[in-house]
């Protein structure tokens, strides 16, 4: 019992430390991304050899990927430490979903995947934290795009009835084994252990969706066929 209490205390201390590191980790990365964008776009004039512009673009893209990974880890730590503060407002889920689809449209085109959306034109009123809801939608869409092969499809649908909102993402990708479904939605869990199928990520995307949905009084459900 003492060992368990000690381990739990250490885990809480780790989460509190990571939650407090948010500003210190993000600030230098944002500077790296910002200055690499300036160089890549040659904002203050040509930089000479074309390879330098290419390298600046690689620095920018790698910085953005690292920032996404760090943000997922920090947000998970904040939730575990009870420091995640949501700011609720009246939002339109239809508009938010369309914005997210536009953000990922280029990624879908490059991957040869067709994205389709079904949302009411009249809109879907929702009381929630705009940033958190956007994170839920982006994580679900990004996850579907990651595991859908070229030529595949990703559908997203939003509707509401009886004062409850439902948002779903469906794809015709590789699918998830039935025995792995219960593990998804827990932090750091990933199903694809085959190196040929492994993808960049921390295994935190669905865990964040699950936690943020619960903080809105909702839940997450996963259904899949391998």
Phi, psi and omega in degrees: 000319179297318179296321179295316179296322179294319179294320179294321178295320178295321179295319178295320179296320178298314181296319180295319179297312180297321180297326181279348184271001187308306184295317184296327181276321185284323186301308179295326179293320178296325177294316179300313181296315183296312181291327177292326176295318179300316180292317181298320181276358179050049186299326182252026178114167182298146183255012175095238184301134182299335181295329179296321178295320178297316180295321178298322177295322178293320177299314180300311182295319179293322178297319179295319178297314180297321179296320178298316181296314180297319180299319178298315181296316182293320179295321177297317179297320179298318179295315180298324182275358181071024182252005179281112180257124178259145179242102187281142180208169176276120181230163177250111183296328179298313180295316181297318180296320178295321177298316180295321179297321178295321180298327184258002184299317181296318179299319180294318180298316180297328180274356181070033182245136180266125178258135178231148186226140177229102178224148180295135178295334180287350179092165178231103180291135182215137174263110183193178176275116185304316182295317182293318180294320177298321179296320178300310183296313181297319180295318180294316180293316180298320180297318179295319180294325182299319190252020176249126182286166178305136182091358182275184184226148173231127179246140169231143185220140178225137176204168178217147175204149181052041176066015176243140181257137176236130176234128183227148175235131181231144177219166176249044180278206189287340179082171185235131177301144183301323183286348180266343184304317181297336182282333183290145184097355174257145185302139174068017178265128173229145183269319186285101178262348176292122182300337178286341182249351184295146184234159174298136177153170184253351187079019183258347186305306182288330176296320177293317177303313181300312183293317182291325176297317180295324179290346174262008181080017180245201178206177179232139178229136180241129174234137182202155173233127182293000000 
